[in-house]
Amino acid sequence: RAEVDLQLLGAITFIDDDLWCARTASELGLDDLTLDAPPGAAAIQVRLGVQGIADPLLDPRLPRLLAATRQYRRCHGVAVYATDGSWRLSLTEGETIAVLPGLGQAVVESSEPTSDHLLDQLNAGVGVLADLFE
């Protein structure tokens, strides 16, 4: 009986990537969100495709999305791409955040390395990634 109860609890709380993306997109008011987790990836374990964020440095939803992704997938390396190809960013624990803000523009990097604590601080204060860039 206990084994069956555990299996039922597991089934109730199970969430797959598609469901997580749909729920997270709805919660954050994103037009679309996709998640790809290529096996064997070293530094970047998760790649997100996002529609509905025009400026990754000034949108307060992006730090929330990054923290939620790192928690959901239990990873520290995340790349986020605008689905229209207009911008992209990557972050890994202990490294600066690299952002390509637009086509033909130079990559910019945050002034300090990424950590869960840093993302938590941004989210607690409804900050934006631009707060981490000088």
Secondary structure, DSSP 8 states (H G I E B T S, - for coil): -HHHHHHHHHHHH---HHHHHHHHHHHHT-SEEEEE--TT-SS--EEEEEES-S-TTT-THHHHHHHHHHHHHT-S-EEEEETTSS-EEEE-BTS--EEE-STT---EE-SS-B-HHHHHHHHHTT--GGGG--
